[in-house]
Amino acid sequence: MAARLSQGRILEQLRLAAKKGDRTALQLAVDEMKTLAFSPRYWNRYLALLANPLARLTDLLVLKQGEKIARQRGITIGRRKVKSGGARKKSKKPEVKKPRRKRRRLVPTQPSLFPELD
């Protein structure tokens, strides 16, 4: 393993793995990403690395640490509400919905994975 972790080298290995299907490059990139993700010393560098779509995809599929680290750093990431599958009794009178308060985002929004669709 190299003495220093480089975000550029990790991204280069991820690109090589994506283009040529190189498992060795993918494993090296994942190992270096794990080093960044699992040690609090490197969390800021890991969160910066997640700005890249390939790194974000690798995190979502393999490591699943991005949201955990953000939560531990005090950064809130919005979650979707999951609808329950159970049947509910319907009330006779319609419910009055209260207006929701808008939340301020502490983190700038992530760039889209598909910018051509925006």
N, C-alpha and C positions, 0 to 999 in steps of 0.2 A: 504494500500500500504506500502511496506517496506521502511525503511528510506534510504537505499542505493540501487542504481541500480547496478546489477552485470551482466556482460556479460555472465559469466558461467551459472547463473540461467536462463537468457533469453534463451540461447541455450538449456539448459536442458528442459525447458518448450516447446520449439519448437520441440525437439526430441520426447517428450512425446506425443505432439499433432500429430506428423507425424506417430508414431507407433500405437497409440491406438485410434486416432481420437478424442482426448479429447478437446472439444471446450473450456472448462474453461481454460485449460493450454494455448491454442492458444490465447484466449482473454487477459490473463495476460501478455503473451509475447508481443503481439501487443501493449498493453497499455504502457508497459515499453519501447518498441522500439519507440513509439510515443513521450514519454518523452525525450528520447535521441535525436530524429530527429528534434523535433520542438523547442528546446532551443539551441541557439548558444553556450552556456556554455559546452554542451556535444557533439558537432559535431565531435570532434576528436575521442571520444570513439565510436560514431556511425559508423564512417567510418572504424574504426578498426573492429567493429562487422560485417561489411559487407564482411569481408574476408571469413566468413562461408557461404557455399552454401544455407543452410536453411534460414539464415537471409537475404541473398541477394534475394532469391525467395520471401520471405515475403515482402521485400521492393518493389520489382517489382510489386507484385500483390496488395498490400494493401496500403502501405505508399507513394511510388513513390517520395521519398525524396533524395535518394542517389545521383543522378545526379545533383539535384538542390543544395544540400549542397556542392558537389565537385566544381560546377561552382562558388558558392559564396566564396569558399575558394581559388579560383584561379587555380584549377586543371582542365585541359581540358580533356574531355572525347570525343573520336571520335564518330561522328554520321554517319549513313549511309545516302547517298543521295537518295532521293525519286524521282523516275522517274515520270514526268508529264504524265497524261493520254491524253492530247491533241495532235492532229496531227501537225507535224512540216513540213514546206516546206523543201525539200531536195535541197541543193545547187548543182550546176552542177560540180564544182571542189571539189575534196576531201579536207577535212580540215586537216591541219597539227597540230598534237597534240604536245603541249609543254611538255617537261619533268616536272614531278611534283617534288617539293622539298620534301624531307623526313622530317617529323616532329619528333622532339624528344619527347618522352613520359616523362612527369613529374612524373608519378605514375608508380610503377612497375605493370606489367600486372597481371590481376586477375587470380587466379588459375582456371583451367577448372572445370566445373561442372561434366564432364565425363572424368576423367583422364585415364581410360582404353582405350579410343579411340585415345589418342594422340600418 
